[in-house]
Amino acid sequence: MSIALYPGSFDPITKGHLDIIERAARMYDKLIIGVLKNSIKDPLFTAAERVEMIKDVISHVKNTEVIAFDGLLIDFAHANNIKIIVRGLRAVTDFEYELQIAQTNKVLAPDIDTVFLTTSLQYSYLSSSIVKEIASYDGDISAFVNERTAFDIKKKMKDMR
């Protein structure tokens, strides 16, 4: 059974993330979406909230599991018997950063490979940061996230004001 890991903060999950999830899920028997609890970042949503949002968005993708984790990615991968990490690329700048991380992970864990998927063209500009910025000004984010996620973002933004 081939198991792959698609890690990220997913704060919030966008249609670009969903594109990578759907495509990676077709490539592997099981895809684990690893939600990073990053103590350095100040996320809009808690890890538990992000896990629930992702589960809602990907409910139609049956061979997936969503798990929150902290610590080193390779430690999480080893603990879950994962040998493949999937990363999405939007632009050349993403590649430079992701290649550096993949090469570092390969030194730390030679048994784990990283696979890069280029984001579909219609999402090549999209990031969670852009979505949050537009939402902070009460802009329309319906083209970037699903309806439930848009509702959750707007509610969170309203509660913060």
Secondary structure, 3 states (H helix, E strand, C coil): CCEEEEEECCCCCCHHHHHHHHHHHHHCCEEEEEEECCCCCCCCCCHHHHHHHHHHHCCCCCCEEEEEECCCHHHHHHHCCCCEEEEEECCHHHHHHHHHHHHHHHHHCCCCEEEEEECCHHHCCCCHHHHHHHHHCCCCCCCCCCHHHHHHHHHHHHHHC
